[in-house]
């Protein structure tokens, strides 16, 4: 149970740090947030917990495929927030991302890449 608490605190601290940096610099906060920190931390935790190279490699491989359909949201959200405000824009961004992901997963299935 202690390791779960340590993992939670360390991972949470990174998110808080990024949000604090973003308060002072939009660009620096975005740069740090765009780094695959969550993936790196997850890979480290998987390694630490002896999950094996295949499990770790699969996580990195699927992360690549899952990131791609989320990218349009980063262009859509700044545009839509001007018209609808924060919460409706978040909802519309989530709906867009889910829709793109479903279409993307169906497309990749043709190439024997199964995301769902």
C-alpha positions in Angstrom: 0.0 0.0 0.0 2.9 2.3 0.7 4.2 2.1 -2.9 0.8 3.1 -4.2 0.8 6.2 -2.0 4.3 7.1 -3.1 3.3 6.6 -6.8 0.2 8.7 -6.3 2.1 11.6 -4.6 5.0 11.7 -7.0 2.7 11.6 -10.1 0.3 14.2 -8.6 3.2 16.5 -7.8 4.3 16.6 -11.4 0.8 17.6 -12.6 0.6 20.3 -9.9 4.1 21.6 -10.9 3.1 21.8 -14.5 -0.1 23.7 -13.8 1.8 26.1 -11.5 4.4 26.7 -14.3 1.6 27.3 -16.8 0.3 30.1 -14.6 3.5 32.0 -15.2 4.3 31.0 -18.8 1.8 29.6 -21.3 4.6 28.4 -23.6 6.8 26.7 -20.9 3.8 25.1 -19.3 2.6 23.8 -22.6 6.1 22.6 -23.5 6.4 20.6 -20.3 2.8 19.3 -20.5 3.5 18.1 -24.1 6.4 15.9 -23.0 5.4 12.3 -22.5 5.9 12.6 -18.7 3.0 10.4 -17.8 4.2 7.7 -20.2 7.7 7.9 -18.9 6.5 7.7 -15.3 4.3 4.7 -16.2 7.1 2.9 -17.9 9.3 3.5 -14.9 6.6 2.2 -12.5 6.0 -0.9 -14.7 9.8 -1.6 -14.8 10.0 -1.1 -11.0 7.2 -3.6 -10.5 8.8 -6.2 -12.7 6.2 -6.2 -15.4 8.6 -7.5 -18.0 9.9 -6.0 -21.2 7.1 -7.2 -23.4 4.5 -5.5 -21.2 6.5 -2.3 -21.1 7.1 -2.3 -24.8 3.3 -2.9 -25.5 2.5 0.1 -23.3 4.8 2.4 -25.2 3.5 1.0 -28.6 -0.1 1.5 -27.8 0.5 4.9 -26.3 1.8 6.0 -29.7 -1.4 4.9 -31.4 -3.7 6.4 -28.7 -2.0 9.8 -28.8 -2.6 10.5 -32.5 -6.4 10.8 -32.4 -6.2 13.2 -29.4 -4.1 15.8 -31.2 -7.0 17.6 -33.1 -8.5 18.5 -29.7 -5.6 20.8 -29.0 -6.6 22.9 -32.0 -10.3 22.5 -31.6 -10.5 23.5 -27.9 -8.8 27.0 -28.2 -11.0 27.8 -31.1 -14.3 26.6 -29.6 -13.8 28.1 -26.1 -14.1 31.6 -27.6 -17.7 30.8 -28.5 -19.0 28.5 -25.8 -16.9 29.0 -22.6 -14.9 26.5 -20.7 -17.2 23.6 -19.7 -19.1 23.3 -22.9 -15.8 23.5 -24.8 -14.4 20.7 -22.7 -17.5 18.6 -23.4 -17.4 19.3 -27.1 -13.6 18.5 -27.1 -14.2 15.2 -25.4 -17.0 14.3 -27.8 -14.8 15.2 -30.8 -11.9 13.2 -29.4 -14.1 10.1 -28.7 -15.6 10.3 -32.2 -12.2 10.6 -33.9 -10.8 7.8 -31.8 -13.7 5.4 -32.8 -13.2 6.2 -36.5 -9.4 5.9 -36.1 -9.7 2.6 -34.4 -12.0 1.3 -37.1 -9.5 2.5 -39.7 -6.5 0.9 -38.0 -8.3 -2.4 -37.7 -7.9 -2.8 -41.4 -4.1 -2.9 -40.8 -4.4 -5.4 -38.0 -3.9 -2.8 -35.3 -6.5 -3.4 -32.6 -7.0 -0.5 -30.2 -10.4 -1.5 -28.9 
